[in-house]
Amino acid sequence: MAYIRTHETTARRNGKPVKRHEVVWTEAATDANGLPIPGKKRSRQESYTVYADAQARQDALNAAKRTPGGTTALAEQKKAAMRTVRDYAAEWLTVQELKVTSGAMMPRTVVVYRDYVKNHVLKALGDRAIGTITRKDCQRYLADLHASGAARSTIRLAWQMLSRLLDYATHDGALAANPANAVDKRAQPKAPARRPHPMTAAQVAELAQAVGERDPLYELLVLFMCYTGLRKTEAQGLEVRDVTLTVGPKGVDGGTLHVERTKDRRKAPGADEPQWHTGPLKGRPEISDENSRRVDLPAWLARRLHDYLTDTHGDSGNPDAPLWPRRLRGGHHPKGSTPAARFDWSEPMDLDGLHKRVLSPALAAMDLDDVRTHDLRHTFAALQLGSGKHFMQVSEWLGHKHYTLTLNVYGKWMPADDEAGRNVLPDPTAQPAKSTKAQTVTPLRRMG
C-alpha cells in the first residue's frame, strides 16, 4: 500500500520551514522487457508540496493495485505527462520523417511541419509540461495566432501542428484526451479557399511573349508548363533523358515526357545552405508503373523542345543534365538595360525564383496578379477539359490520386452539354397488349 512520508526542508516560507510530502509505494521489480522478476520488489516515490495532492495520489496508487498494469502504469503515465512539449515535438517530427522513408509523406512536408512547430508551437508552449496543457491554453494559442495578423493558411497549419502533437501525446498516455479537440469547432481555422486562376490560350501566348523578351528560354518554359501540367517540383526534376521525341516523314511530330521524380531546393536540419533533394512523385502509383507517369506532348511543343535541345541546351549530350537550367545572377549589361540571362546547366531551375523575378512582373503588367506558379498547371487542365478531352485522361496526365479530384477542382471548365440541363426523358408509351393465341380446343358440351 502507498503511504505518505512528510519531512521539513531547508527552505522557509513566512518564517516557517517548507514541508515536502513524499508518496512512497512498493511494486514488483521488472526486467528489461517489462516482465516482473519473481520474488523481487522495488520502492518508488513522488514528491508533493501540498498535502492534499499527495493524499489524492496515494488514493490513486492504492486503487491502481487492482487494475491491469498496477501502480507501474500509473507512475509511467505521470512521468510521460511531465515531459515538455519540446520533447514530444522532437519525437513526433521523427515519426513524420519515418513516413518519408516509407513513401507515405513528401520530404518538403516534413520541412514545413518542422518550421511551423519551431516558429509557433514551441515558441508559445515549448517549455510547458505536456500534461498541463488545457483547453484554455489551446484557445489562447489560437487567439494569439489571430491577433498576430498571420495569413489564414498560416493560422490553419499552426493550429494543425499543435492538435496533431497533442494527439500523439494522448496516444502515448501523457494526456487523457486531446484538449485541442475541446475547442469550439466554429473557432478552429478551416482550410483557406484557393481558387484556381487558369489562363486562356491568348493570355498564355501574351505571357510567353513578354518573358521571352528577357530570354527565349523563358518563353519556351512558360509554354511548356501551361501545356504539360507538371507540378513545380516535377518540372524541376526533369532531366534530358526524360524527353522522348517521335520523328515522322516530315520531322518531329510528337513526343512524351517521362515524369519519374521531384526535385526541391530546401535547407536540411543542421545545414547552412539549401540543397537540392530528389523525391518520389505525389499522386497515385496504382495507375502507373513504379510511381511514374507519362505526359503526351503536342506536336508543336515537341518541335520546339527538339530545337531547344539541339541549339540552346548547354549539356544536351548528358542524359542526367536538368532539362531546365538554373539561372545565374549578375552579368555585364549597359546601364538601364535588362541583363542577359546566364545559366548553369548542371543544376535545375528554381521556379519560385523565376516567378518572383520574371513571371510576376509580366503578370502584373497583364493585370493577372493572382496567377501563381501552380496556376500554370491549372491552365493545362482547363485548356484540356475545355477542348473536350475526357477527364480521366486529363487526371492521369496531372497525376491526381483520384479521378474525382479532377472533377471537383476543374469540373466548371468542362464544356456544358445543351441537353444536359434539360429533362428529355421520353414518353413512357404503353406497350401494345400481347395477342392471345387462337383457341384450338373445342369445349365439350354437357350431354343429356
Summary of the structure (lengths in Angstrom):
residues: 448
radius of gyration: 34.2
end to end distance: 111.8
largest distance: 136.7
contacts: 1182
relative contact order: 0.07
helix: 45%
strand: 19%
